[in-house]
Every structure is written in structure tokens, then in C-alpha cells.
Amino acid sequence: MDAIGPTISSFLREKLYESVVEAMEPIGFMEVEYSEDEVPYNMGVERIRVDILVEAPFPGEIRLIIPRDLGMEVTGNLHSFDSKEVTTKQLSDLLAEVLNVIAGRFMSKIVSPAIPFKIGLPSLGQNVFLSTQASQATFHFEMEGKPFWVVLVGEGFFR
């Protein structure tokens, strides 16, 4: 996983990877791999971005950015039907739930059990990688050779 921005600890990288695998593989029935290479931004690919706010013990945000066709394939796999039959609502609901699971698992792995964490509800965002002044890191993953990304935003992740 190549990070853009602050230095990423191997602990943070490992726990994020574990969380993504634990959330995505059982739902999509496809193997998740992290990519050592950054995937260039392709304006021609329609993406869906799902965001979830971390409210405690520090402010932050976790984003899942996934090409629409890969999201459709994951959703179709879960429901045992062709990806062309997936509705926008099914796709949105599934991706929101996937990010909710990733965020919950990830926060439980990086925050001491003695410290409660709180995350918000996932919401669908625009089809873009947003620029921000806050510290952030982009992690590159693949399922069946198709890229997707998880972005951590906020100083709390990098202390």
C-alpha cells in the first residue's frame, strides 16, 4: 500500500489491510489484495465515494472510493445475481455497509479497548478524490485486478 501524505506506520497499514479484507472478501466473494503501485486517476472511470466520519477519540474521516462496475459486481455477488441487475439503492446500501464495517473494525484495531470510539453514519459523496489541507493517506487495493481505494483523513490517524 503506497501512501500519499504523512508517513504511515506499518501497524496502521496492517490494521487497515486486515479491516478491508475482513469486510470485503466475505461480501464480494473475491480476494482483496493491496497494490504496491498507485493507480493513476482515470477521468473516464465512474467511481462511487462513501465517507464516514470518525467522531471520537479524534476527528477524522475514512473514505471508500470504488469504481461503479466493481461495486456492482460485489453487490451482485452478495445477492447471487448478475451485476447488471443491481439497483442504485442496492449498490449504495451495500457500499455504505461495507465502509461501516471497515471503519468499525479498523477503529477497534487501532484504538485501545479502554478508549471508546465513535463513528458516524456512512454517506455517499461525489465521484472524486477530494483535496484537503488535513493529513491524509490513500491506500490502493485490488479485487480481481480492479482497483479501489481507502483514504484516511485527519491528524489522529498519523500520531
Secondary structure, 3 states (H helix, E strand, C coil): CCCCCCCCCHHHHHHHHHHHHHHHHHHHCCCEEECCCCCCCCCCCCEEEEEEEEEECCCEEEEEEEEHHHHHHHHHHHHCCCHHHCCHHHHHHHHHHHHHHHHHHHHHHHCCCCCCCEECCCEEECCCCCCCCCCEEEEEEEECCEEEEEEEECHHHHC
